[in-house]
Amino acid sequence: MGNLLCKPRYTAVLAASLLYFLVQTASAGVAVIGNPDLGVNSITAEQAANIFLGKMKRLPDGSPVTVIEHKDGDSVKEEFYDKIVGKTPSQLKAYWAKLVFTGEGVPPKEYGGDKAVLEHVSKTPGAIGYVSDGSVDKSVKVLLGGK
Amino acid sequence: MISNKYLALFGLTLAAGFPAAQAVDFGAFGDISYQGSTVDNSANHFAVGQFDLYGTQKIDPKTRAFFEIVFEDPGDGYVLDVERLNLTRDITPNFSVSMGRYHNPIGYWNTAYHHGAIIQDTVLRPTFLDFEDGEGAILPTHIIGVMGAGKVSMASGDLKYMLTVGNGSSINTDTTSSDGRSEIDVHITNDNQDKKMVVGNATFKMSRLPLEFGVFALHDPFSESGSGGYSGVGTSSDLISMRVMGGYFRYAAHGLDVTGETYNFENEDKSPLTKAGKNKASAYYVQAGYRVTDKFKTIYRFENVDFLSKDPYFRYLGTPEGSRHVVDLRYDLDDTNALKFEVARFEPVDASKKSYTFYALQWAFLML
């Protein structure tokens, strides 16, 4: 091992791998955010998943919730559903397709990327959304995750 | 029945519409199976099932449109059926009004499961909930009319209700006379008479228990759509006044789900020939499923249909009276496709008729 590290080629590969890992880790954070006037200050990952899957229509304090969704294809959306909800993009589509088909639910409206989600969450009473860690600002309240 | 020319035209129209209609959510369901039965002279065969295409869009902030069309071959060539086409307007966050063609809101199964085979656990629906052209059909499973639907949320749970008024059904008893059975016609673009079908359904889903239960009622003034030579009533005249009341429940927790429904009929015969008066009948099923693993599930269902032999309604339809045991093994390859193996045994009440076993391996899928 010591000999390997001494060789410049292996050292460069190791350094590159470490850098890639650090970059991935740094960009991996997702924060669940809410309108600053919400009556709750935090929610669990399970509650967040149920809210975004349409299974929970009210926040833990009983107030109605409005979901502000990212558009399909956003990396933060894939990350949120992978880590918090436990669904791949195709599983998520299949989930909503079955609900729409049976009349049991309608997927939340998609607003765009982090900027649009922040704007709508901050202006809509009872709104909840998610953005990448780095996009969080003071216009919203962090309910789960974040830096 | 439609020709290949119209199918091609329809396909081109859809293909042209997709790029421009980005906001419409389209999806499709399909299934392919290998099946057979112990009925005399029946051969095992592969079968392409229904191909179901649906789309929905919120066309303004309070109004959404939904369509569902099905391509299927009932045995004499492909047909295209508009299964559902409706517009829904949200009046308040908890009450909406809609118009169009729906699945009739009777009971649980007909409300929860539609034509997409992957959605229901078993290969076949309960026999008595067959669609109108099915061999076991005894109910109008579709309705064309207006619907009010709402929800009342309480601490103990959610109460959902639906009230629908639509075209009355009819039966062409000339077909019974010639083929031994007729189909229920739910009248998509017209009606035989001014009397309408009325259906109500209320469901309560408990918040503290994984249990929901409901009640429903239906009144359908069946008319004669044939010449009336067999039934003795004139064309478009009253044939049968059908009243159905029933209840259902569903429990689902820890991988176990149990569903049961009961339908209690009172059919009033309007024929001056048979003069059978009011006749009671019943149909029910109980189904239990257990998810052994995330992907593997076992299901058992018992169904029963019971009616009086003097009731002309079931004679017009050629309904088989008896019970059926259904066993299914289901393996979900993914959220988008599943394999189902089913064995169903039908035991007729009439000893002169033979019992038989149906078996099928079905691969059902969802396209997004």
Interface residues (C-beta under 8 A of the other chain):
Chain A: S90 Q91 K93 A94 Y95 A97 K98 V100 F101 T102 G103 E104 V106 P107 K109
Chain B: D25 G27 F29 Y54 T56 K58 R64 E68 T111 A112 Y113 H114 G116 I119 D334 D335 T336 L366 L368
